[in-house]
Amino acid sequence: MTTAAPVTLPALPYAENALEPVISAHTMSFHYGKHHRAYVDNLNKLIAGTELAGATLGEIVAASAGKADRAGIFNNAAQVWNHTFYWNSLRPKGGGEPPASLKQKMEAAFGSVEACKKELANAAVTQFGSGWAWLVLDGGKLKVAKTGNAETPLTQGLKPLLTVDVWEHAYYLDYQNKRADYVAAVLEKLANWEFAAANMG
């Protein structure tokens, strides 16, 4: 009898200290090494022996979304997906000018790159409690969205391009209660606009 391959913790796309000084290696060791890993471990325990064992992460998220009896599975699966997407939304020496294809979409939807970043920052800062701010494609148009807890645009028919994690564990060791400072620093210095542009597909 073969056992289904478990969901695995993907490798970070850079070293744990690569995002310093914006996000410290200390924060990364907890956020990636403990929180993200715990979601992976919990998910594997929850799906073991079910028909979801061996399914892809996207399939697990889709199959458990909105189902009260699968809330634990959804929360852990969506958080694995969201975190993996977040690590790729950041890069050392990020920020700066977005690629032309994304810049054009930002200008069309928001008037300017700065206005787009301002709306994304506002969504991140005003998300009550834990959650995420997203740059998404809705049909062919760029929009900013925010989701609480483990929720993800994937289940809302939106195409995620970039995200900012605003759970307290993402920033509290470095910024304490200054969420706005963390969000501003991420967007100015770490945002991986190339990743966002590639996701437009």
N, C-alpha and C positions, 0 to 999 in steps of 0.2 A: 504494500500500500504506500502510495506517495503522499507526502504531506504538502499542503499548499505553501508556497513561499510567503513568509510573513512580510508585512509592510516594513521597510527599512528606513533608518534615519539617513537622509541624504547628506553627503559631505558638504560642508560650507564651501562657497565658491572662492574663498580667500581665507587667510589665516585669522585666528581669533583676535589678534591685535591690529589687524589691517585697517579697521575703521576708526582707530584712535586719531585725534583726541575726541572726536564727536561721540563715539560709542566705545567705551573701554573694554579691554580684554576681560576684565572682571565681570562686567555686565554680560558679555558674550558667553563666558563660561557657565553662567547661571541660565541665561535665556536659551541658548542653544543646547548646552551640555546637560541641563537639568529639565527645564520646562519642555522644550521641543522633544527631547528624548522620552520624557514621561508620557506625552501624548501618543508617541509611537508604541511604547510598551503597553499602555492601557488599551489602545486600539487592538493590538494583536491578541490581548487576553479576551476582549469582548467579542471578537469575530471568530475565535478558535472554535472549530467544530460547526460553524454555521455555513450557509450557502455563500456568505460573503468572504470566507477564507479563500485567498487566492485571487480575489477581484482586485482591479486596479484601485488606486486611491480615489480617482474621479468617480468610478462606478460605486464605490462605497458611500461617498458623499451624496450622490444622486439617489441611491437606494434608501438612504436613511433620513433624508431631508424631510422635515415636516411630519415625521412619524413619532408620536409620543413614546411608543414602546421601544424606539431605537434612538432616543435622545442622547444617550451616553455614547453610542457608536458615532452618531453624527458629530457631536461636540469634539470628540477626539480626532476623527478623520478630517473634519474641516480645519481644525487647528493645525494638524500636520500639514495640510495643503496650504493654508494661509501663511504659516511660518516659512515653508520652503519658498513660497512666492515672495515673501518679504525679504529674505536673504538675497534673492536675486534682484530685488528692486533697489538694492544698495550696492555701491561699489566704492573702493578707495578712490579718492580724487574724483568723485562724481559731481553732480550738479552741473552748473554751466549751461551752455547752449544746447538745446535738444536738437537731434537730427532734423533735417529739413522737412521730412514727411510728417513728423510729429508736431513740429513748430507750426506748420500750415494748419493742421487740425486744431491746435490750441488757439491760434489766432482766429480761426473761423468760429469756434465755439465760445470763446471767452473774450476776444478782442485783442489779447496779447498773451505772451508766455507768462509775464508777471501776474496778470489777472488770473490765469489758470492756477499758478502756484499759490496765490492768495486764497483762492476758493478751496483748494486742497488743504492748505494749512488751517483754514477756518473750520472745515469739516473735521479735521483731526483734533483740533483744540476743543470744539464744542460737542464731540461725541461724549455723551454722559456715561460715566463708568468705563468699563473695559470695552475694547472694540478696535475698529479699523477704519481708516479713511482710504478711499480708492479712486484712482483715475480709471475710468471704464469707457468702453465703446458701447453705445446703445444704438443698435442699427449701425449707421455709419458715422454717428455723431459722438464727440467726446462729451462726457459728463463726469461730475464728481459725485461720489456716493459715500455713505458711511454705514457700517454694520456694527451691531452690538455683539459682544461675546464671541462666539465661534461662527456667527453668520457670515456668509460669503456671497458675492455677486453671482457666483456660478449658478446658484439656485434661483436667481431672479431674471435669468435670460440676458444678463449683461456679460460683456467680455472684459475681464480684468486686464489692465495694462501695467499698473504700478500700485503699491500699497504702502501705507505707513501704519505700523503697529502702535496703538496707544493703550495697550494694557500696561498697568503700572510697572510690571516686571521688565518692560522694554526700556524704561528710562530712569526708574527711581534711584538706583544706585549712583547714577551719574548726575541726575538733575533734581532729585527729590520731587517736590510738587510743581516744578517749573516745566510743565508739559509744553507750553508754547515755545520755550527756548530749545527744547529737544526737537520739536517739529521743524522749527526754522532752520536749525543746524543740519538736520537730515536733508531737507529740501535744497538747501544752498550748497552743501558740501558732499553729500553721499548719493543723491537721487540718480539712479541708473536709467537715464532717458533712452539710452540705446536699447535696453531691455524692453522698455515701454514701447518704443517704436517697432521692435521686432514682433511684439505681441499683437500689433495691429494686423499683422499677417497679410 
